[in-house]
Amino acid sequence: MNLTEDIPFKVLRKTWQPVALSRDLTDGRILPYRLLDQEIIVARFPGKLLAAQAWCPHKGMRLAEGTVAGAELRCAYHGWKFDGEGNCTNIPSLLEPVPNKQEQARLETYDVRERYGMVWVKLEKGELAPLPGVPEFEKPEWIYRVAEPMVFQAGFRREIENYLDMTHFAFAHSTTLGVAAAAVVPPLTITEFEDGFQMEAPFPALASPHTQPGKLQQAHRRLQRCWLPNFTTIRQSFGDGDERVLVHIPSPNTTTQCTVFWSLAISPGFRGPAPEEQMKFAIEVLNEDRRMCENQIPREVPINPSKGGWGVLVTPGDTLANTYQRCFRKFLLRAL
């Protein structure tokens, strides 16, 4: 079957995608978001979350401009009210309720849940991929930090390829993560699964670097696990037994923009920088990655790669990119 560029967004409508941080969606707040080229809102009611269409069915007013009072969302334009299920409960301009009008005005709603300090939405019924479990994110003895999401003016597959890449450290991150990195790719052990793949390899560190690396820059083992379609963790295991687990989920806004939701878990008694310093360092690295992603042509990796469209690839440097593209295409075909 020939995959077209519109297929990924159609398929991802049945997958969980992060749209907000739990800490930002406080009681009574309404947040707008563009997911898979569709405007939605998420709102917190007493004891309940609502994910729904972004506009009022009456005149199309953006509901993010409205308010949540008690258990009802009120449109800012004409005061129409909706409950936590999306039902229209009141049309102020009518003296008596008109059931058929209120039924017509019911909001389209979507599945919504919270986990890992993030709010997740699924636009269509059916679940193509469950939300992966990362025990370290929920173990009380580990330190867990949820970062501020970062917008990339690039497609979500560009960001995934960047996050998996093992050959750019010495160049894109020459003053941060890659201060003592080697350009030569170490041997990679790649294992494919039904739900994705993983790669295990040492961080490509120089044997005799000119600059003495810090804890986060030194040689370590990396276990990179990708759960399709776009949930990727990196486990870093250091020689002294310390570990860190990071996750990146580039939530697709449009075909050429994604919002990267990410977080970090640090093992107990970590001998290195404090959590706040580790987060600051990770933001520096991510900003370097953002620059790389936003300056690639095209801004999204084509779903049907060809010479000149995806790039001239080499082995073993681009093996992980090849693996992701192959597994992602299989994921799409299974879904169809």
N, C-alpha and C positions, 0 to 999 in steps of 0.2 A: 504494500500500500504506500502511495506517495504522500508523505506528510507535508502539510502546508503551514505557513507561518502563523495561522490563526489557531491551529490545533492545540498548542500548549496551554493557552488561556482557557480554551473550552474544557480541557481535561482537568486543569487545576481548580476548577470551580467545585470539584468534589474532594478537595484536600484542605486540611487545616492550615491557615495562614495567620501570622500575627498581625494585628492592626493597631495595637496600643499597649502601653504598659499599665499594669494594674494600679500602680501608685498614682498614675495620672488620671485614671477614671474614678475619681472620688464620688461620694454620694451626691446624686443630683446633677452630675456633669454629663454633657453630651459632647462627643468628639467625632469630627468628620474624618473620613479616610477614603482614599481611592484604591480599590482592590481589583486587580485584573481588569482595569479600565472601566470600573463601575464605581460610582459614588455611593457610599453607605455612611451610616452613623452607628456608633455604639453608645449606649447610655446605661447608667447605673441607677436602678430603682431600689427601694428597700428590699434587700435579700434577693435581688434578681438583676440579671443583665439583659439588655435588649440590643440586638443587631438588626438593622432594618434599612429600607430604602432611605435615601438622603433627603427626599423632598415630600412636602405635604401633598396629598392627593387632591386637595382643593384647587390651589393656584400654583403649585410647584415651588412654594417657598422652601428654602433649605431649613430643615428641622434643627440643624446644629445652632441656628440663631434663636431657637426657642428655649424653654426652661422645663425642668422637671420639678414639679411640686407634689410632694407626697408620692403617690403611686401613679401619677399621670404626667405625660409629656404634653406641653402646650405649644402649639405653633405660634410664632411671634407675629404673624400677619393678621389672622382673623380669629385666633384663640381656639381653633379646633383642638380637641384633646384626644390622646391615645394612651391606652394602658400598657403594661409591661409585656403584653402578648401581641401588641400592634393593633388591637381593636380600637375603632373610633368610639369614644364614650360620650362625646358632647360636641354639638355644633351650636355655638352661642347665638347665632342669628336666627335660629328656629325656636319658637316658643315650645313646641312639642317635638319629641324625638321622632325621627323618620327612619325606621329600622333599615329599609332598603338602601337609603343614602349612606347610612353609617356602615352598612356592610360593604358597599362599593368603595368606601373610603378606608377600608382596612389596609394597614401597611403591609408590604411584603417583608417578611422577616426571614432571618437566617440563623442557622445553628451557631451558638456562641459558647465559649467555655474559657476558664482561666487555668493556667499552669505555668510554672517556672517564672512567675511574676509578670506574665504577659497575657493579653486578651487575644483569643484565637477565634477566627470566623471561618465558616464553610458555607459557600454561597449556594450549593445545591445539595439535595438529599443524596444519600449514599456516601460511602466512605472508601476512597481508593487506597488510602494509606493512613493508618492510625498515627497519632502523635507519638513519636518515639520516646521511650523511657530512658532517662539519664539519672541513675541513682544518686550520683554525686551532687546533683542540683537540689536534692531533697534530703540529704543526710545532715542532721543538725550539727554534727561535728566538723563539717566542711564549711568554709567561708564562701558564701554565694553572693555575687554582685551582678545586678542587672544594669546594663549600660543604657545611656540615651541612644535611641535609634539614629542612624545616619543615612541620609538620602544620597543615593548614587545616581547621577545622570547617565545611567547605563542599564542595559537589560540584566535580569536576574541571573541568566546563565553566564554572562561575563563575570559577575561577582563570584559565582561558584567556582569557575575555572581559576580565577585569581586566588581564591582561598585554598584550593587544592594544590596550586603550583609549587614545585620544589626548586625551581631554577632561578627565581627572580630575587632571592634574598640579598645576594651580593651586590645587586644593582638598584632595584627599587627601594631597598631598605638599607643602603650602604652605611647610613649613620645611626641606625636604630637596631632593629632585629638582626640585620645581616652584617654588623660591624666586623665579625670574624667568620663570615660564611664563605664557603667554597662555591665556585660556579659549577663544579662537576657534580652531577647527580649521583648519590649513593645508590647501592642496590635497593630496589623496591620490591616488597612482597605485597602483591595485590590479590585480594580474594573477593570474588563476586558472590552476591546473595540474591535471593528473589526480590528483596526490598532495597537493594543498593549494593554497596561494595565498601571495602576498607583497604587502606594501605598502611604498611608498617615499614619504617626506615629510620636510620639515624638522621638527625638534623645535620645538613651538610656543612660542618665546621672545619676550618683550616687547622692543620696539625700545629703550625707555628704562626699564629696570627701576629700582625704588627701591633694590634691593639688588644689588650687583655679584655676578654669579654666578661660582662656581668652575668649574674645568675640566669637571667632570662635569655641571654645571647649565647650561652655556652652549649657545648655538645649535649644532646639529649635524644631520647627515643621519641618518635612521633607516631601515634596511631590515629590516622585520619579516617573517620567513618562517615559515609554519606548515605543517608536514608532518602530515597527518592520521594518527592521530586526535588526538594531544596533544603533539607535539614542536615547540616554538616557539623560534626564535632571534631576537635583535635585534642587528643590526650597527650600531654607532655610529661615524660617520665625522666627525672634527673638522676644523676649518678648517686646522689645522697639519699635517694628514696622519696624525695618530694615529688608531688604531682600537681598538675593543673589540667582542667578540662574547660575548653572554650566551645561555644556554639555560635554559628552564624546561620541566620535564616533570612535570605534576601526576599522580602515580601514584594511581589510584583505590583507596582502601581500602574504603569503603562508598559508598552513593549520596549521603551528605551529609558525607563526609570524604575528603580526599586528602592525600598527602604530596608536597610540592613538592621535587623534586630539581633542583638548579641548579648552574651553574658559570660561570666567566668566563675568557675568553682576552684578553690584553692585548698589543698590537703591540710589536715591539722598540723600545727607546728611548723609551717613552711619557713625554711631558713633562707630568707631573701627579702626583697622589698616588701613594704607594707601593702595591704590590698589597695589603698588609694593610689599609691605610686604605680602599682601594676596596672591599674585601670588607666591612669594617665599615659603610661607607656603604650598600652594597647591602642589608645585613641590616636597617638602619633603614628603608629604603624598602619592603622586603618585609614588614616588620612592619606598616607602615601599610596596605599592600595586604591583608594578612591581616585586619586590623580591618574593612576595607570588605567583603570577601567574607563574613566570618562574621556580618555584621549586615544582610545582604540577605535578603529574603523573596520566594520560598522559598529554601532553602539550595542548591538546584540549579536551573539553568535548565531549564524544561520542554522535553521533546523535541518537543512539539507546541505551539509558542508561540501565545499568544492574548492579546488585551488583558486586562490584569489579572493574567495569569499570567507574562508575561515582562517587561512594562513598556510604557509609552508611549514609543516610540522616535522619534528625530529624525535627519534627514539634514543634514549629513554626519557628525555626531558619532557616530552608532551604526552607521555603514556597515560597519566592520570586524566588529562583533558580528553583524550581519546576514550578512556574508560567511561567517564561521565557521559559523554555524548552518546556512546553506544548504549549504555544502560538506560539513559533517559529516553532514547528513541524506543527501546523495548517497552519501557513503562507506558509510553503514549500508545503504542500499538496494542498492548494488552488492554488498556482502558477503552480503546475503540472497538 
